[in-house]
Every structure is written in structure tokens, then in C-alpha cells.
């Protein structure tokens, strides 16, 4: 692996809510290397989407960046001026969210949207953009002559996702962030979309951050995976290492809770206990009230994310020795 | 009529009119097309298929929320159309539903207690408010909302998605039904929460020996829930394959079922990367208004032959208890 394209250091994002202050992203360190596909997995409310949007310096109005830095190719995103930030979004890092196409202008055709998006960031002739858009639509197995002339309401759910992928690739973004991109898709379209993303990634070396609550889709797409719990990253490693030999008890519990279509069905176990209140997280390790191997220290001292070798990091006092 | 199954569909078709605006011509689609099956007491049947295949319509027919255009739906051998008022009321109590979206199912202006108690009183499961409180408390314990006193005064806005779905389950089982239709009951929940909610439903199902029609697009979830039961695979209004759940998962016959199974993501990186989608001729599901001739799957089927474009295959038993509608068999 080369140098990181993106480095997040000590990032904390907070939200003012009625009951107090919610720490959605809690002192996170995280690197993304050029040319890799990395997955970020966690349950809803764990802060994974907030972290993803922080990469492009976007946060809801009641939220704010409390501390930390986001470095893209060594440049501090937090200190960008307006113009620099505008150019950074899409050209350097673009985010594709669920239902992105629902935000499109209903009276503009797909082709006009693609041209507009392109011209907002780069200079080119309309013919060149049209050609590039057509190639990309073919890549996602859509007929460009038809699709470019469609209005948003004429597009089915499965087509939408593929058009979004094509738009995500239009600008040759250096880092493509996909936030739950398959959750509204049927099984066949989802599988096709995942295969497509992997193909694009393998062919073009596109750097991708893939965010989901579904471990199964990550197994398919990512080379490295980070597991997030209550605002903290609790484990990072190569996808095989993390899936076959989880070091954090939370990762192990998550993996146990997913039924499979290929193995025997016997060993599936639900996660123990409820999610903690995000406004008053437990002291020490935030997972300790649900953890099967917690000891005294876990309720007192917050574990740091520690390098345990082999490109693996884990935030656990027990280091998963007893799992 | 001792041997009559709990629920039986005989050649049931449900047709809807679409279009028919001022100038548009009215057209008809068959959301459910000539479907027959039985569900025995206490039996679990998973109904799987992509969105728009008619699985929700089939569920609503079974609940008597919709009337079939043709064909018969029987409850313990009795035609649902000819139930008298008291019998119909009894059926509505006996057949309960758990929806996909608990946000829609629960009234936001009512507390958990207020959502659960009226049906208990209406069906005389309890006689007074005091008994209702006790019963609601017991129900909440059954679905793991503990301590129940904490949950009873809460409004839905103060519940998580998983907790809301547990309240919906508690409400469905509160009137002691014989039959539950669960329509994408855990699809909106995080993958990590699905098993805990399914386990609650499975335990209750066994304890109260309820039959269940479990509708989902997720085959791994369907397999988990109906592991001791049967599976029906639906495509564009037709059942294309049915049999015991494990047999369908391990030895699927219909090319559509095979495609669906190969598309399920597997939480195992090495296996996941080896599994490929069979090369479907088209990714798009045809519209119900423009149904393909012959076998409905032939426009996407990687195995389609000429006969498939001409004649619609019938559902035939090709192994004991394993039925498939495909010309290859």
C-alpha cells in the first residue's frame, strides 16, 4: 500500500440535541490508501454517515467539528476556503448517498444533469461530456440513448442506482464514498451493482469507501474494513482477517448475528443487550455493558485503537484473546 | 372438515386496473395469477421474490384485506366470501399482520399501552382496564421490552426501530391469532438487529403454535425463519418453485431461484468473491402490463429455449414435495 490519500486524525463531531450534546464521531483516527476499497460498518446511529460526510466537510446545521483534522493528500480540508472546498468536493472526494437521484430537478433530463454536474467542476465541450457519460452508462449496462433522455420520475429503482454510480465516476473523482448504496435495491440488482463496483475498482483502481450496516455486502466489495461502534472505530484490518478472526468482541458479535445462505444455519446469535444511550454513553469501553469478556478495567478506562501488527488495529483491553 | 388446512388458496387470481385516466386506456394487471397453495396449522411458509412480484398482494388476500378476482380462499375449509359477520370478525382476529414499517403501523399519538389495550378489550381477552394493564405488561415481557412499566407510557417517537417492531409483534399476538402474515417484518431494521426480532417471533410462533406466512425479498432471512418450513418463490404473480426450505436453498431447480440464491451476499470474503450472478439476459423485471409470452422469466433466463417463449410451464412435482414451473424439468 502507498501513502494514504486521506488521513483523519483525532476527529470529533458533535451535535446539539434537545437532551444535550451527542458525540457522533468520537476522536477517530482513520486512513484510506490510494487505490483501495475500504468498508466502514456499523449499526444505525453509530456515526458512520457523519464520519463519511465529515470527509467532504459536510455536517447538519446542529452539528459541528469539535476537534481533529481531515487531510486529503496532505492538505487540511478543514482550512479550505469556499472555492477550494467546492473544487475539492466531487473532483477529489465525492459522496453518493441513498436516494441521491430523488434530489434531482424533476424537469431536467438525466443527460442535462450529467452535463451540468460536469461543467460545475471542469471545463469541457458538451460533446465530450456526452461521450463520456454514454461510455459510463454502457459500463453500468444501461442504454445511453434512452437513459440520457429520461426525466428522473421515469427511472426505476435499479436504474437509479446504476445512474448514480455512473455520475459518481463522471468526474474521475479520486475518492468515491458510497453511503448505503444498495439498501433500496432488490437482491439481483444489488448483486449486479456490487459486482459492477468491484469490476470498476479493479479496472480503474478507483479508491472507494463503502459504508453499510450489512457485513455481507462488505465481504463482497472491500479489501479492508473498519468496524464502528458508538462513534468510535473499534477494529480495522484486512477483510479476511477481521471476518475470519475478529479481535474485538463487538465485531465477533456482529458477525454472529448475520444468517448465511451457504453455511449451516445453527450458530446465529443475536447481539446481546441494547444499544447505549448515545448522549450518555457508558464510561470506559462503550461496549463493556454488552461485552461477554469485559473485566473491571473495561468499565473504567477507554481503550485506545492499538496497532497489533499485520495492518490490524483494535480498541479492546482484552485484544480479543478470549473470543 | 377435520383435515382442512388452516388456509388454502385455490386458483386465486387478483386483477387490478391501472391507468384509465381521462384519455389513457384502462389496462388490467394480474398481481397474483392463478395461485394455489395450503398452509397447515402451525406451519411456517416463506414467500420470497423481488419487489413487484405480487407477494404483498398475496399476503393481503390471505388476510381478507382484498378479495380475489377469481378463485377461492378457504379458512379451515370455509370460503372467506361466505363468512357471516361474526365469522368474519373471528377471522380478522385470527389472521394478524406485522408490517414492514412499524412507524406506519403505530399511531404516533398513542402510547404503547394505548396501542395495545383496545384490541384486548374489543375481543374480550381481558374484562377491564386493570386486567388490560396486566396483560399488556405480560405481552411486553414476551417481546423482550423489559421492564414493561418503562415502555407502556412511551410514544412511538421514543422507541427505536427494533423496539417499535417488538410492539407491533406484541400487538399482533395479543389477540391470540392462529395465523400471522409478516410482510418484510425485519427489512427496515439493521442487519444486526434482525435476528433478535426474528427469534422473538419464532419463539412465540412455537409456543402459541401459530401458522406464519413470512414474506421477504431476503433469502437468508427467509431461510432462517422458515428453516423447518416451506418456501415459495414468486415471480410476476406466479409461484415458480415451492418445497421444503432447506431443499430449495441447497438444491434450487428454477433458474430464477438459482439466480436469487446466487445473488444473496455472503458474510464470508472468500466465498463471497467466488459467487457470481448467472448471466441474466436482462436486469430489468418486465412490467406486469407487458408480460412476456410463455414463461414469464424467459426474457431474463440464461437457460431459455424456444418452447419457453411459447408456452407457460405449469407447476409440477419433480421430487417429492418439490414443485417447479419450468420446461427444463
Interface residues (C-beta under 8 A of the other chain):
Chain A: X43 X44 X141 X156 X157 X158 X159 X186 X187 X188 X189 X190 X191 X192 X194 X195 X213 X214 X215 X216 X217 X219 X220 X239 X240 X243 X244 X254 X255 X257 X258 X259 X260 X261 X262 X263 X265 X268 X269 X270 X271 X275
Chain B: X50 X51 X160 X161 X190 X191 X192 X193 X194 X195 X196 X199 X217 X218 X219 X220 X221 X223 X224 X227 X249 X259 X260 X261 X262 X263 X264 X265 X266 X267 X268 X269 X270 X271 X272 X273 X276 X277 X280 X283 X284 X285
